Amino acid sequence: MIDVHAHFAGEGYEFPAEWEKIRAAGVKTVILASDTPAHAKWHAEFAKTHNGCYFTVGVHPSELENFGRETLETLRAMAADEKCVAVGEIGLDYHYPDPDKRAQRAAFEAQLALAEELSLPVEIHSRDACADTLAILREHRGGTAHGFLMHCYSYGAENLPDFLELGAYFSFGGVVCFKNARRAVESVRACPLDRILSETDSPYLSPFRGEKNSPANIPVIVEKLAEGKGIPLPAMIEAIGANAARLFPKMLPEGAFLQNK
Ligand SMILES: [Zn+2]
């Protein structure tokens, strides 16, 4: 099983115990999503010494204080790492009052251009900004030419076709396990099987409210996804594995051993 979006850097997990717990849960692949260059560096170091662990490079829309040409240079250099599989998480976040929409758009566009230049897929964060996200993606088709993921998809089934038309994949996390998850479960049901992925967004959004999340919770989430699609669990696991391999071609087959790593 796979977690396509988790954060380890600066989150206070205890390693190696946490990693052992994740592997014991049957989660063999984890993509560490970065929100700043400093966290990307941390994730790169961790991925280097852990089989089945990969990372992304990118700056989150809420972390743009020092974003500029130098930032892009740093991201570009880190992306050359064999374990960097995507640009992300990048996008728009209008959740908090008075978002700097211009700055968010500029950083999103610059990082889409970087993904295009590097031939990498993109992990997109989009919160309360559905229309603007779609508009930017439509204007910059080259930026998602190598595929993109709507991480923690939250816009409801009615918006799925607009993203699908642009070639999106969708990942769902612990929210599908909440008691009031009707909206998220409807999206899972409406999402084509060859476009679904599983994530935790650890340490956030645990399926067990109030707890610190971990990629070790992926099995609980994948079970909900199988239930939502009305298919057996092994079929869901297989579909997610195939989807991940298609979207993140720099990843090695599950369980593959990196020499000297
Ligand atoms: Zn995230």
Residues whose N, C-alpha, C, O or C-beta is under 5 A from the ligand:
A	BS01	ZN	A33 D201
